[in-house]
Amino acid sequence: MAATTHTVTNQPPPLVGYDVFANDPALTEGITRYIAAERLDEVREDLGTLGKAAGSAHARHWAEQADTHPPVLRTHDRFGHRIDEVEFHPAWHRLLGHAVTAGLTDAWSRPDGHVRRTAGFLVWTQAEAGHGCPVSMTHAAVPALRAEPELAAEWEPLLTSRVYEQELRPVAEKGGALVGMAMTEKQGGSDVRANTTRAEPLAAPGEYVLTGHKWFCSAPMSDAFLVLAQAPGGLTCFLLPRVLPDGSRNAFRIQRLKDKLGNRSNASAEVEFDGRTWARRVGEEGRGVATIIEMVAATRLDCVSASAAVMRQAVAQAVHHSAHREAFGGLLIDKPLMRNVLADLALESEAATTLALRLAAAYDGGTERDRHFLRLAVPAAKYWVTKRCTPMVAEALECLGGNGYVEESGLPRLLREAPLNSVWEGAGNVQALDVLRALQREPQALNAFLTEVGEARGADHRLDRAIRGMLTELADLEGIEARARRLVERMALVLQGSLLVRHAPPEVADAFCASRLGGDAGAAFGTLPHTLDLAAVVERARPIVGR
C-alpha cells in the first residue's frame, strides 16, 4: 500500500513569477500621476521589466543566497600584504549589478528622475533589501559632490553610470563607481560635530591626510567614501578614494565587520585612517555638515522608500498566503477577522508608498515651495514610516502562522530588516528634533507643508479635524521638545491622510481617515471598523502570479 502520510495539501504556492510593479496599484497610479505624459509609456515599460525581475524565482534565490552567505573580511592576501577587502557571494553582485544597470543610482540628470528612481528602488528592494545601501549612498553622493565642481565633473558620470564593476582599481579606468559613507564615531554617534578624526592639509590645494577611527562605515567595498573630519577650519567633508590615482591602495584599514541584526547581505564596518589616508576636500572647511546635508536628505528619502518596499512585500506575502490557505471551512482571505488584519496592513503599506512618491515628485519639482515642503516632510516621513515598518511586518508574519516564522518563507528576513531604516541616517529622536529645528528656523517650510495638506481640506471631516488638532499642537510651545514625537507623528499622519483623500480610492481613504485620524481603531492591526469596505482594500493589495 502506498504511504499517504506525506501528501502535501493546503499549502499556498510560492509568490514568484509575478510583476512586482504591475501588482502594486498605489505605485502604478503614482507613476501615472507624477510622470509626464510623453515619458509615461517608457517609464512603465522600464518599471515593468524591473518588476518582473524582482518577482522572479531567480531574484528570490539570489536574495536567499546573499542573506545566507554574508560578506567576509579579508584583511591580508596569502603573502601577508594588507588588502582590506570584503568578499561577497556572487548573488550579491548579481543583485547590485542589476540595480545599477536599471538606473537606480541615476536620478539627478534625467526628467522625472527621482520619481522614476524611487519607484524602481521600491520595486527592486522587494527582491532583497541589503544591497540597497550602496545604491542609495551612490545616488545621494551626487548633490554633496556638486559643492566641489571639479570633483563632481570627475565622479558624477561614474556614479550615475549603468555600468557595475566590482573590482577595486583607479576610477579613471572604470566605467562606473560606488560611494559609501563614514561619518559616525563611537564617542559621538548621531552627534557628528563630536567627531575627532583629524584632517591635515597637504601642499596641493584641496588635498589632506586623515587620522581617525570611524565606528560605522557603510558599504566598505565601495570605490570612495564621503567622510567628516576636523580640518583647521572646523568640521569638513572629504572624498576618500580606496585606490589612489597611481593604482596603489589608500590607507583604509577595515578593523572588523559589524555582526548586525538584519541587513546581513550588506557589509558595515569599523575603519581606521592612519595619518597617511589621502582625501580631497568637498566644499569649504568648516562647512562639513552643510555640504553633506543634501546627501543625508536623499538617503532619508530612501529610508522611507526602502521601508515602504519591505512593507509592501510583507503585505503581498500575507495576502497571497491568505488567498490560498484554507482554515475553518474556507479561505483565510474570506474570514472577516483575517480580512480586517489584511486590510489594516494594506492601508499602512499604501500610505507609505504614496508618501514616498510624493516626496520624490517634490525633488523633481525643484521649486522653492517644493524645497521648503521637503525640509519638513522628509524627516517627518522618515520618522513615521520607518517606525511603522517593524510592527507591520511582524503582523504580516503572523498571518502565515508558524510558516511565517520559518526562514524559508522569507518573512523572518523582512522582519530583521524592518528596524534598520529607523536607525539609519538618524534614529527617531534625531528626526523629531530635526522637524522642530525646521519649524523654528524656517517658517516657509511650515507654510509649504500646510499648503500641501490643505489641498485636501473639506474632503473628509476627520482629516479636517486632524489638521486643526495639529495646528493646536504647533501653536503650543510648552514642553515642545518632550512632545516632539507626538507632534511629528501627527504631521506625518495628516500628510498621509491628505494624499490618500486626494489620490486613493474612496474605500482606502475612508478606512485610513477612520482609523488613523478619526480614532476608530485599536492599538493593534486588525481593529478597523467592521462597517468599512475591507474586502475592496484587501483585493487592491492582492498580487496575482502571472500578472
N, C-alpha and C positions, 0 to 999 in steps of 0.2 A: 504494500500500500504506500502511495506517495505521501511524504510528510507535508503537512499544511501549516505547521506552526509558524513558519517564517514567511507566509504570504503577506506582502505589504499592501495595505489598503488605507484609504482615508488620509493619504499624505499629499499635501499640495505639491504641484510640480515646481521646480526651481524658477525663480523670476529671472530668466535670461532670454535673450533673443527678442528684446523689445527696444523701442526707441525712447530713451530717457527724456529727450526734448519733446517729442510729439505727444507723449503721455502726460505732460505737465501743463494743464490749461492756464495756470497762473503765469507760467513762463512764456508760453506761446502767445498769449494775449498781451503780455507786457511787451514782447518784441513788436507786435503789430502796433502797439500804442506809441512806442518811442523811436522806432527806426523809420527813417524817411522812406516814402513810398517807392522811390526809384531804386532803393537798395534792398527792399524787403525780401524779394524772391531770392536774391543772392545770400542774404543772411540766413533765411530759413533753410536753404539748401546746406549751407556750411554747418549750421547747428544740428540739422537732421543727420548729417554724416557723422558728426561727433556723438550725437545721441545714440545712434545705432552701435557705434564702437563702445560707448560707455555701458550699454546694456547687453553686450555680447558675452558669451562664455569665455572668450579669450581674456577680456578685461577682468572678469571675476577671478579667473585663475591667476593672472598677474598679481592682483591685489592680495590674494591669499599667500602667494609665494613671497611677495615683498614684505608682508607682515610677519610671516613665519620665519623668514631669514633676515633679521635686522642687520644694519651695517656693522662692519668690523673695522676697528682702528689698526692701521699698520704704521707704527712709528719708524721702523727701520727696514731696509731691504736685507736680503740674505747675506750681504757683505758687511753689514753694520753701518751703512750710510743712513743718515736721518732723512726720511722721506715724508713723514706726516701725511699719509694718505688714508682716505676712508674707502673701503671696498664695499660695494653694493651688489645685491643679487641682480642678475640680468633683467628680472621682471621690473625692478625699479627703473632701470634705464629705458625699458620699453614704455612705461607709464609716463616718465618725464619727457622722453623724446616725443611721444605723441602729443603731449601738452604744448611743447614748444612749436612743433610743426603745425599745430592747429591755431597758432597765433595768440596763445594765452599769455604771452609776455609783451604783446604789442597792442596798446590801446591809445597811445598818445599821438600817433601820426596818421590816423585814418578817420574818416567821418563816422559818427556814431560809435567810435571806438570803445568807449567804456561800457556802453550797454551791450555791444557785441561780446566784448571780453568777459564781462560779468556773467552774462548768460552762459557762455562757454565754460567759464570757471565753475559755475554752479552745476552744469551738466557733467563735466569730466571729473569733478571732485567726488561725485557719487560712485565712480568706479573705485577710487582709493584716495583717501584724503592726505596721506602723509607727504606725498611728493608735491603737494600744493604749496609748501613752504618756500622752496627756491623759486617756483613760478611766481608767487606773489611778490617776493622781495626783488626779483629781477625787474618785474614790471614797475614796482614802486620806486626803484632807484632812479628812474629817469628824471623826474622833476627835481630831485635833490642834486643830481649831477649838472643840471642846467644852471645852477648857481656858479659854475665854473665852465664857461663856454668852450674852452679848449678841451677839457676833459669830456664834455658832452659830445663834441664833434667826434672824438676818438671812440667813445664807448657806446653811445646811444644806438648806432647802427647794429652793433653786436648784440645788445640787449633785446632789441626788438626784432632780431632776425628769427627766421623759422628754421634755422639750422641748429641741431643739437650735436655737440661734440664733447664727449665726456673726459677726454684726456686733458691733463694739465700741461700746457705749453704757452709760450708767449702769445698774447691775444692778437698780435699783428699777424699771426699765422693761422688764426681760427676764423671760421665763418659765423660763429655765434658764441655767446658767453653768458654765464650766470653770475649773479651777485648775491652775496649773503650779507648778514648784519651782525655786528658785535658791539653792543652799546652797554649792556648792564654789567655791573661788577658786584662782587659778593658783599661789599660793605654798603652798597647803595641801592641795588635793585632798580625799581622804577624811578628813584631819585637820581637821575643820570648826572645832575650837577655835582653830585658827591664823587664822581669818577676821579680816580687818582692816576690813571695812565698818563704818562708824560710824552710830549712831542717836542723834540728839539730841532730847530731849523738847520738845514744844510746850506751850503753856499748857493746852490742852484735855486732860483725862485720857485716857491711852492713845494719844495721837497723837504721832507722831515724824516727823522728816525724816531720810532716809538719804543717805549718801555712800559710794560704793564701786564696785567692779568685780566682777562675777560671771563666772567663767570658763565655767561651764555653766549655762544656763537652759533647762530643758526646756519645750517647747510654748509658745514666746513669744507665740503668738496668743491665749492664754487671757485670761479676764476678770480674774484676780487670781493672785498668786503667794505662796507661803509662802517666806520668806527668813530667813536668820540674820544678825544684826548685833550689834556690840558696843555695848550701851547702858551708861549709867553704872553699872548694877548687874551688868554682865557679859553674856555671850553670850545673846541673847534672840531669840525667834521673833516674826515680824511677818507681817501680811497686807498685801500691797501691791496695790491695785487699778490696773488700766490706765486706767480712766476715773473721774474724780472725781465726787462727787455732783452738782456743778453742770453736768456734761456736758463739762467741759474734760479734756484729756488729762493724765495724770500724767507726770512727768518720768522716762520709762522709755526709755533710749536703747539701741537694738539696734545694736551695733557691726558684727557680722557673723554669718552663719550658718555652722555647722561643716560642713565637707565630710567626711562620715562614710563609713566602710567599707560599712555597710549601714543599715537603718532610714531609707532615703533619702526616703521619703514624708513623714517627720516632721521638723519643724524643731527644731534645738538651736542655741542662740545664746550669744554673749557680750553682756552688757548692762552699762550704767553707770547709777549713781544719782548725781545731780549736786549734792546738798545741798538740792534743793527737792523731792526724791522723797518723797511723803507715804505714810505707812503707819500701821497700827494694831497695837498690841501684842497678842500672843496668849500668854496665860499671864503668869507673873511675870518680872520682869527677872532675868537670870542663870540662868533655867531653860529656855533655848532648846533644848538637846539633849533634856532630859526631855519638853518639850512636843511636839517633833516626832518623838519616837521611835516613837509609835504609827503615825504616817504611814509611817515607814521600814519598820516591821514589815509593814504591809499591802502596801506596794509590793514588799517582798521576796517575799511570797507570790505576788504577781502575776508576779514574775520566774520562779518555779517553774512557775506555770500557763502563762505565755507560752512558756517553753521546752518544756513538755510539748506544747503546741499545735504548735509548729514540728516537734518530733519526730514527733508523730502524723501530720502532713500529709506529712512526708518518707517515713514508712513506708507510708502509704496510696498514695503515688505509686509507690514501689518495688514493692510487692506487685501493684498494678494493672498496671503495666508488665509484670511477670514473668508475670502470669496470661494475657497476650495475645500476648506476644512468643515466637516460635519460634526455636530455635537448636539445631544439632546433633541434629536429628531429633525434637524435642519442645518442649513449652512450658518456658520457663525455670523456672517455679514448681515443676515436677516434677523438676528436676535436683537430685540430692542436695546438691551443694555450694552452689548458689544457695538452696535451701531452708534450709540451715544459716545462711547470711547473713541471710536474711529473718527467720527465727525469732529470731535474736540481736537484730536491730533491734527486732522486735516486743516482746521481753522488756523492753528498755530503755524503750520507749515506755509500755508498760503500767505498769511500776513507777513512772514519773514521774507518770502520770495518777492512779494510785491514791494516791500520797503527797500530791499536791496536794489531792485531795478530802478526805483525812483531816485535813489542816491546816485546810481551810475548815470542816469539821464541828466541829473544836475551837473555832474562833471562834464558831460558832453555839451551842456548848455553854455557854460562858461560866462554867464552874465554876472553882474555884481550881486543881483538877488540870489542867483544860484550859489555863488561863493559864500554869501552870508548864511544862506539856508544850510549848507553843508557844515558850516562851523559848529552849529548846534546839533543838527540831525545825525551826523556821523557818530560822535561819542554817545549820544542818546541811544541810537540804534545798536551800536556795538555793545553797550551795557546790557540792553534788554534782550535782544535776540540771542546773544551768546549765553545769557543766564537761563533762558528758557530751553535751551537745547538739551541739557542733561536730563531734567525730569521728563521731558517729552520722549526722548529716545528710550529711557527706562520703561515708560508706559508702553511704548510700541513693542519693546522686547517682551513684555508681559503678555501681549496679545498672542504671541506664539507659544505661551506656556513654557514648559520645560524645554521644548525645542529651541526656543529663543535664547536659552541660557547656554546652549551648546555652541562651541566655536564655529562649527560648520555652517550654522545659519547666517553668519556674518553680523548678527546684531551685537554680540559682545565687542567686536572691533569698533562698531559705531559708538557703543556706549563708552568705551575707553577714549575714543576720540572726542567725544562731546564736550568735556570741560576745557579742552585746550584753548579754544578761541576766546574764552572768557578771561584767561590768564595772559595770553599773548598780547603784546602791544598795550599793556596797562590793564591790570585787573579792575574789578568793578568799582572800587573806590576811586581809582585814578580817573576812570571815565566820568563818574558822577562829579568829581571835583573839577574836571575839565569843562563840563557843562556850566557849573557855577562861574568859572573863570570867564567863559564866553559871555554869560549873562551880565557880568559886572563890567566887562571891558568893551564889549561890542554890542551896543544896543541895536544896531542894524541887524544883527543875527536874530534877535528875538522878533523883530518886525518881519523878517523874511519867513521865519518859522510860523508865526501866527497867520501870515498871509497864505501860506501853504495849507494849513489845516482849515483856515476859514473858507477855502473854496468849497467845502462840503457843508458849511453851516446852513441849517434849515432843512437838511435832507433826512436827518434822524434825530429825534428828540433826546435820545440817550447820548449821542455824540455831542449835541449842543450843551447838555448838562455837564458832560465831562470837560468840555472846553472851559465852561465857566468855573468849574472846580479847579482846573489847572491854573487859571488866571488868579484865583484866590490864593493858591499856594505861592504863585510867583510874587504876589503883592506883599506877602508876609515874610519879612526878613529875619524874624526872631528864630534863632536856632537853625538858620538855613543850612549850615554845613552838616549838622546831625540829621537833617531831613533830606539831604541831597539824593539819596537813593529813592526815596518815596517820590520826590519831585520828578526825577528823570524817568522813573517807571511810568508815571502819569503822562509825561510828554511823549514817550515812545508809543504808548497805547493809543493816545489821541491821534498821533500821526498815522499809525496803522489803521485805526478806525476811519479816519478821513480818506485814506487811499482806497480802502475796501468799499466804502459807501459810494465813492465815485466810479470805481472800476470793476468791482467784483459782481457776480450775480447776486440778486436780492437775497437768496437764501443764505449765502455766505456772509454778506454784510449784516443781515438781520441777526444771525447767530453770534457773530463777533460782537456786535454792539450790545446784545442782550447779556452775554456772559462776561465780556472783558470791560465794558463801560457801564452797563446797567446793573451789574452786581447780581444777576440772576444765574448764579452758578456756585458750586462749592470750591473747596481748595484743591481738590484732585481733578485730574482729567476724567471725563465721562460723567460730568454733572451738569450738562446742558439742560435747559428747559425741554421737556418732552414734547411740547407743542410745536417746536420748530420743524422745518423740513430737513431732517437729518439725513434721510436717505439720499436726497439730491446732493448734499455736501459730500457724503461718502462716495457716491458714484463718480463725482467730479474728480476725486483723488485716486480712483482705481486705475492701475496700469494694466494694459492689455498686451499679452505676449503676441508678437507678430505684427503689432502696430507701431 
